[in-house]
Amino acid sequence: MPDVTFYRNEALPFLEAKQCTKSDLTYQKHFHEEYSIGSIDEGETSAWCDGTMHQVEAGRVISFPPYMLHACHPTSLTVWRYKMLFIKQDWLK
C-alpha cells in the first residue's frame, strides 16, 4: 500500500478521503478550501492550529474549517497513521 492514498468517487464529487500510513510525513503550515475532518488511528501528533499547539493522540478526531492555517507533526517517527475526509463547502451548506 502507498504511504498516502486518496479516494475519490465520481458519484460523490463533494468528498475526498485520504489515508496516510507513513510516520515521517510532517506538514508545513497550510490550509484547505474544504472542511477537513481527521481521525488519528495510531500515534500522536502536535497540531498547530490558528496560533495554538494541541496534542492529538490515537482515537481522537481533529477538524479544521476551510482556510484555517494549520500544521501537524507526528511525535514519533515510527508510529503514525491517520485518515482525513475533505468536504466541499458548497455541498455542506
C-alpha positions in Angstrom: 0.0 0.0 0.0 1.3 3.5 -0.8 2.2 5.8 2.1 -0.5 8.2 1.2 -3.7 7.2 -0.7 -6.5 9.4 -1.9 -10.0 8.0 -2.5 -12.4 9.7 -4.9 -15.7 8.6 -6.4 -17.4 10.3 -9.3 -20.8 9.8 -7.7 -19.6 11.8 -4.7 -17.7 14.8 -6.2 -18.0 16.8 -3.0 -16.0 14.3 -0.9 -12.3 13.2 -0.9 -10.7 10.8 1.6 -7.1 10.5 2.4 -5.3 7.7 4.3 -1.7 8.1 5.5 0.5 5.3 6.8 3.9 6.9 6.7 5.3 8.1 10.0 7.9 10.6 8.7 5.4 12.8 7.0 5.2 16.3 8.5 3.4 19.2 7.1 4.3 22.9 6.8 1.6 25.4 7.7 -1.1 25.2 5.1 -4.9 25.3 4.6 -7.6 23.6 2.6 -10.5 25.1 0.8 -12.7 22.3 2.1 -13.8 21.3 5.6 -11.3 18.8 6.9 -12.1 16.0 9.5 -9.4 13.6 10.6 -9.1 10.5 12.7 -5.8 9.6 14.3 -5.6 5.8 14.0 -2.1 5.3 15.5 0.4 7.5 17.2 0.2 11.1 18.3 0.7 14.5 16.6 1.5 18.0 17.6 -1.1 20.0 15.7 -0.6 23.8 15.3 -3.9 25.5 14.6 -4.6 29.2 14.4 -1.6 30.0 16.7 -2.2 27.3 19.3 -0.5 23.9 19.7 -2.6 20.9 20.5 -1.6 17.3 21.2 -3.8 14.8 19.4 -3.5 11.1 20.1 -4.9 7.9 18.6 -8.6 7.6 18.9 -9.2 11.3 18.6 -10.8 13.4 15.9 -9.4 16.7 14.6 -11.2 19.1 12.3 -10.4 22.4 10.5 -12.8 24.8 8.9 -11.9 26.0 5.3 -8.9 28.3 5.1 -7.8 27.8 8.7 -4.0 27.7 8.7 -2.7 24.6 10.4 0.2 22.1 10.6 0.7 18.6 12.0 3.9 17.0 13.2 3.9 13.4 14.4 5.6 13.0 17.8 7.0 9.6 16.8 8.8 8.7 13.6 7.8 5.0 13.9 4.1 5.1 14.6 1.7 7.4 12.7 -1.4 6.6 10.8 -4.5 8.8 10.1 -7.4 9.3 7.8 -8.9 12.6 6.6 -12.1 13.5 5.0 -12.4 16.7 2.9 -15.9 18.0 2.3 -16.6 20.8 -0.2 -18.2 23.9 1.3 -20.9 24.2 -1.3 -22.2 20.8 -0.6 -22.1 21.1 3.2 -24.1 24.4 3.2 
